[in-house]
Amino acid sequence: MVIIISVLAGLSVLAAAYHPLVPIILQSERHGLLSDGVMLITLKKRDSSEMKTFPVDYLREENMVYIGSDSDWWKHLEGGAEVTMLIQGTEVTGWATPILDDPERSSAGFRKLRPWTYKRAEWTGAVFVEVEIQAGDEAQ
């Protein structure tokens, strides 16, 4: 029963993160409705100058932001890439790196980021992403 509730809770967070109104809410004065667990990340697509923005779940600890990617947008970050994040109404920049070659680190990260549904992240092949906030953007 606990597993079912955990999975449903995780799915509701993901559904909220991918709803088309989420970016509008996060960019508004009412961002507090969602911004404790969902933020916007903007990155440059590989082999293109096109910028893309995605709502994602996150956990911030000092100058680090941890993100789970349940779709393939993380591929634009391979090898590391600069990103812009809108976290609780404040825009910050950082260097994002997907954790691809360290399953223990990725698993530990998902346990912190999604304590109730971290197993689902492992089962579905979600990718854990670490973002180091650039100096001067640590305020908050």
C-alpha positions as CSV (number, residue, x, y, z in Angstrom):
1,M,0.0,0.0,0.0
2,V,2.8,2.4,0.9
3,I,4.5,1.7,-2.4
4,I,1.3,2.5,-4.3
5,I,0.8,5.8,-2.5
6,S,4.5,6.7,-3.1
7,V,4.2,6.0,-6.8
8,L,1.0,8.0,-7.0
9,A,2.6,10.9,-5.2
10,G,5.5,10.8,-7.5
11,L,3.3,10.7,-10.6
12,S,1.3,13.7,-9.3
13,V,4.5,15.7,-9.0
14,L,5.5,14.8,-12.5
15,A,2.1,15.5,-13.9
16,A,2.2,18.9,-12.3
17,A,5.7,19.6,-13.6
18,Y,4.7,18.8,-17.2
19,H,1.3,20.7,-17.2
20,P,1.4,23.6,-19.7
21,L,0.4,26.1,-17.0
22,V,3.3,25.3,-14.8
23,P,5.8,27.7,-16.5
24,I,3.2,30.5,-16.4
25,I,2.6,30.0,-12.7
26,L,6.4,29.7,-11.9
27,Q,7.0,33.0,-13.7
28,S,4.1,34.8,-11.9
29,E,3.8,36.4,-8.5
30,R,1.9,33.2,-7.5
31,H,5.0,31.0,-8.0
32,G,4.8,30.0,-4.4
33,L,2.0,27.6,-5.3
34,L,4.6,25.3,-6.9
35,S,8.1,26.7,-6.5
36,D,9.1,24.8,-3.4
37,G,9.5,21.6,-5.5
38,V,9.3,22.7,-9.2
39,M,11.5,25.2,-11.0
40,L,12.2,26.1,-14.6
41,I,15.5,25.2,-16.3
42,T,16.6,26.9,-19.5
43,L,19.4,25.4,-21.6
44,K,20.8,25.6,-25.1
45,K,20.1,22.7,-27.4
46,R,23.1,20.8,-28.6
47,D,24.1,21.6,-32.2
48,S,21.7,24.6,-32.2
49,S,21.4,28.1,-30.8
50,E,17.8,27.3,-29.7
51,M,17.0,27.8,-26.1
52,K,14.6,25.4,-24.4
53,T,12.9,25.7,-21.0
54,F,11.6,22.8,-19.0
55,P,9.7,22.6,-15.6
56,V,11.6,20.1,-13.4
57,D,11.6,18.9,-9.8
58,Y,14.5,20.1,-7.8
59,L,16.2,20.2,-4.4
60,R,18.5,23.1,-3.5
61,E,21.3,22.8,-1.0
62,E,23.5,25.9,-0.7
63,N,25.2,26.4,-4.1
64,M,24.0,23.1,-5.5
65,V,20.8,22.2,-7.2
66,Y,19.7,18.6,-7.8
67,I,17.3,17.7,-10.6
68,G,15.7,14.6,-11.9
69,S,15.2,14.2,-15.6
70,D,12.5,11.8,-16.6
71,S,12.8,12.6,-20.3
72,D,15.7,13.1,-22.7
73,W,16.3,16.9,-22.2
74,W,19.4,16.0,-20.1
75,K,21.2,14.9,-23.3
76,H,21.8,18.6,-24.1
77,L,23.9,18.8,-20.9
78,E,26.3,15.9,-21.7
79,G,29.8,16.9,-20.8
80,G,28.4,19.8,-18.8
81,A,26.6,23.0,-19.9
82,E,25.6,26.4,-18.6
83,V,21.9,26.7,-17.6
84,T,19.6,29.3,-16.3
85,M,17.2,28.4,-13.5
86,L,14.1,30.2,-12.2
87,I,14.0,29.1,-8.5
88,Q,11.3,30.5,-6.3
89,G,11.0,33.6,-8.4
90,T,14.8,34.2,-8.7
91,E,16.8,33.6,-11.8
92,V,20.3,32.1,-11.3
93,T,22.9,30.6,-13.6
94,G,24.8,27.4,-13.1
95,W,26.9,24.6,-14.6
96,A,24.8,21.5,-15.1
97,T,26.2,18.0,-15.3
98,P,24.2,14.8,-15.7
99,I,25.5,11.9,-13.5
100,L,25.8,9.1,-16.0
101,D,28.7,7.0,-14.8
102,D,28.2,6.8,-11.1
103,P,25.1,4.8,-10.2
104,E,25.7,5.0,-6.5
105,R,25.9,8.8,-6.6
106,S,22.8,9.0,-8.8
107,S,20.9,6.7,-6.5
108,A,21.9,8.7,-3.4
109,G,20.9,11.9,-5.2
110,F,17.4,10.5,-6.1
111,R,16.9,9.3,-2.5
112,K,17.4,12.9,-1.4
113,L,15.5,14.5,-4.3
114,R,12.5,12.1,-4.4
115,P,12.6,10.2,-1.1
116,W,9.2,8.6,-1.6
117,T,9.6,7.6,-5.2
118,Y,13.4,7.2,-5.8
119,K,13.0,3.5,-6.8
120,R,10.7,4.6,-9.7
121,A,13.4,6.9,-11.0
122,E,15.8,3.9,-11.0
123,W,13.3,1.6,-12.7
124,T,12.4,4.1,-15.4
125,G,16.0,5.2,-16.2
126,A,15.6,8.8,-15.0
127,V,18.9,10.8,-15.0
128,F,20.1,12.7,-12.0
129,V,21.5,16.1,-12.8
130,E,23.7,18.3,-10.5
131,V,23.9,22.0,-11.1
132,E,26.6,24.2,-9.4
133,I,25.3,27.7,-9.0
134,Q,27.9,30.2,-10.4
135,A,29.6,32.6,-8.0
136,G,27.6,35.7,-7.5
137,D,24.3,33.9,-8.0
138,E,24.2,32.2,-4.6
139,A,21.8,34.7,-2.9
140,Q,18.6,33.3,-1.7
